[in-house]
Amino acid sequence: MAGTASSSSAGTSSNIMLAIFEKKTTQIDLYRPLRNFIAFNYSERDAQNLEDDLQTLKDYRSDLERQSDPSPTARRDLLQSYFKALCLVETRFPISPDKDHVNTITFVWYDAFKQKQKASQQNIHLEKAAVLFNLGAVYSQIGLSFDRATVEGRRQASHAFIAAAGAFAFLRDNASTKASIGSSTTVDVSVECVGMLERLMLAQAQECVFENTIAKGSTPGVCAKISRQVGLYYEEALAALNAPPLNQHFDKAWIAHVQLKAAFFLAEACYRYSLELHEKENIAEEIARLRSGINALTEAKKSTKGAAPQLLDAINKLEANLNRNLERAVKENDRVYLMRVPNPSTLPPLPAFSMVKSMAMNEVLDASKEKMFSSLIPDSSAKALSRYTEMVDDIIRTQAEKLQQASELTRVRLKEMDLPESILALEGNSSLPTDLKEDVEAVQISGGPIGLEAELQQLRDLRRVNSEMLVQIEELLQKEAREDSQFRSQFGTRWTRPQSSTLTKNIQDRLNRFAGNLKQAADSDARIERSVKDHSALMSILDHRPVESALPTLARPIMSLDANEDAILGTLKQSLRQLENLGAQRAGLEDMLKEMKRKDDILPKLMTSTGSYEDLFRKEISKYDNICEEISRNIEAQEQLLLQIQGQNNEFSVIFNLEDYKASRERCYKQIQAAVAKYREIKENINEGLKFYVTLQDAITNVKQQCSDFVMTRNIQCREMMEDVQRQMAGLSFQDSKNSAGGYNNSYPSVGPHAQRSQSPQSDVRPPQSYYQPPHEQPPVSGYAQPHLQPHPQPHPMYSSPQQPPPSYHSPPAPAPGTSPYPPHPQAPQPPSTNHEYGQPAYPGWQGPYYNAHVPQPGAIPRPPYTIPNQYPPHQQGGYYKQQ
């Protein structure tokens, strides 16, 4: 019937546990009847294609009959695989006495506890129930096989007993009822028996946990709770054993074992709990608990026939401990505490805590992923199943539409009544519309109005840097012109090279345009700053964090005639909660519909049905009637509740002056929208200005480099001409000097776009070297190094003194309203080719793209560390050039 085992334990537990023996069966041939059914109802070809599946099924059954597996784990795997195969057989082969079904198979199984009793049925339900019973039995044998003298062994044994409990629970919920139908059944697979076995396996699993708890040295209170739960599981199993039909089915030894275990762990819990009471000096309850434990053991020992000696020894040891502690506690109470000892029957139940629960076997025994017989579906069943599925889908679709329409109606009606927003506003929890809130969050992420000043400062810094660069270029050209004029005055007609003003006309024109651009940009910057200042009050609302704090609040009335505003508000809130509950109920009903459809598999019934499919359909479809009625009741209740809320909201609106609040809130919304629009406009203008200044800076930097090259070349020419003039004045090589002077007249460079490359005439005199050299080859010229930008340079007179404006710089007129105050972005020129002399066009104009790959020459001013921030998302209104 059952196996027992014991071993030494770290605690006081008896450590005597039970394992269930498997049910036995007779030999049966599944291969031939199933193959004949396939060949007759489908085709011989289908039967041949399914030979492997049929042979696998035959092997499973043969191995099950032999019961010769070397280990319980191998037996467990066989039972699981065979059960999955039976699930697949059930949906494809109708096994019954019917002449059109598989009627030559009869399953015979013997009772596991009364082996002379057997069940014989021509359906697969008995086979599935027996396999599940044996799976639980094998799990119990696996649990008994571990060494429970060790912590790890007890942990593994507990897991095995939990799995056994899961197998018996799965049998009780899915197969016991079907297998017990008819006259030929056995008690062992009944709902009552497998329920008792589940409780027994959980008791043994919890007992293993208790033993480990003792071994770990847990507190007496924890040990008492776990021990009490062990006793409760045994008590539940004992109650089932003492009730029909099990009271006449099991041996006395079984009942005695379970009864002693229940009493033992009740007494163990009393003993552990009394230790905790003694620490707390609660002597009176300690005495009562000890007496309660002794009474339980005394009563259980009256029925010890067939009990294991080890269990009786453990009970005697525990009883001795209880008596010893009771004697000590009584003496202490009589001498010291003098407390009144309560009657044990008046004590509250001991606390219990379960550490185990039955394993869920659905995934372990799920056959949906198995491929056996996957190609075999009866044609009539498939068509009938498709028709039934369409009927179910129509019901699901109709009811789902009703639920969605009800939810949408609720949303629209609440929106019309401004609920629950108005109540939230009264509680200080106002909110913005979603799109407006997203706009405000985007503004705050980009820095918000408070961050505009830093960006305006960037505009000022970039404008200052560009102005300083123009001043430096002008100073560089003026210095070179003064030096040229001095030498021309000194040497007179002998100084034959072209004047600086004839060579720098083009570059002066560019500088004039740059200055005009900066003047126009400064005006635009001023308008932006004025716009920021003028609209700072408007945009300040965007700096509120959260922005909802700037919204108006719905205030309570200052005076009330009947002071019933709290009651009205309370009833409205309660109605809204009821409406919310109805919505949650609808969501649950929709999920329930989908779950019912998912579980609604009538294929086995279709394959075994002998009557009309229409009768079966009506019967099966009727299970959706209850949920459809619940949906209708839900929608009707919602309609009534919405009417009730409408009346309550009208009262609420009047008392709390809701219309004025709505108007104030709408004005605030419009203010926020206007602030967002103005911020975007200013932000885009600032970004456009930053881009303009960076582009202009690149263009000025290129021109500055050209001027530096021009001045360097002129310095080289100056030295060479001074040498020639000095030789001429000394009377040396007059003819050579004349030719040399003529060569200079043709080779002095021009920085204009129309300068022509001159040809040096051949002469006996050494021709001058090329006046333009790559920067890395040019010799350093003392006194002509480029000036560096200073943090705060002195302003040049041409930009700072109103008495001395630069005569060649002309500011363009103010732009017309609605036009761009900034000039188009100047484009950086292409750098001069390295194989040209300086007399060739080196700066043909702004024809190249912005951000040319310009490599600054040595000594060139470094690029200021200003970058353009990421632009704000594009706005539909005007850009940087728009009149502020």
Secondary structure, DSSP 8 states (H G I E B T S, - for coil): -EEEE----SSS----EEEE----B-----HHHHHHHHHHHT-HHHHHHTHHHHHHHHHHHHHHHH---SSHHHHHHHHHHHHHHHHHHHTT--BSSSTTSB-S--EEEE-SSSTT-EEEESSHHHHHHHHHHHHHHHHHHHHHHS-TTSHHHHHHHHHHHHHHHHHHHHHHHHTHHHHT-SSS--GGGSHHHHHHHHHHHHHHHHHHHHHHHHHTT--HHHHHHHHHHHHHHHHHHHHHHTSTTTTTTS-HHHHHHHHHHHHHHHHHHHHHHHHHHHHTT-HHHHHHHHHHHHHHHHHHTTS-TT--HHHHHHHHHHHHHHHHHHHHHHHHIIIII------GGGS--------------TTTT--TT--TTTT---HHHHHHHHHHHHHHHHHHHHHHHHHHHHHHHHHHHHHHTTTTHHHHHHTT-----HHHHHHHHHHHHTT-GGGHHHHHHHHHHHHHHHHHHHHHHHHHHHHHHHHHHHHHHHHGGG--S--HHHHSHHHHHHHHHHHHHHHHHHHHHHHHHHHHHHTHHHHGGGG-SSGGGGS------S--SS--HHHHHHHHHHHHHHHHHHHHHHHHHHHHHHHHHHH---HHHHHH--S-HHHHHHHHHGGGHHHHHHHHHHHHHHHHHHHHHHHHHHHHHHHTTHHHHHHHHHHHHHHHHHHHHHHHHHHHHHHHHHHHHHHHHHHHHHHHHHHHHHHHHHHHHHHHHHHHHHHHHTT-SHHHHHHHHHHHHHH----STT---------SS-----S---GGGS---TT-------SS----HHHH-TTS--TT--------TTS-SS-----------TTS-TTS-S---S-S-SS------TT-----S-------S--SS--TTS--
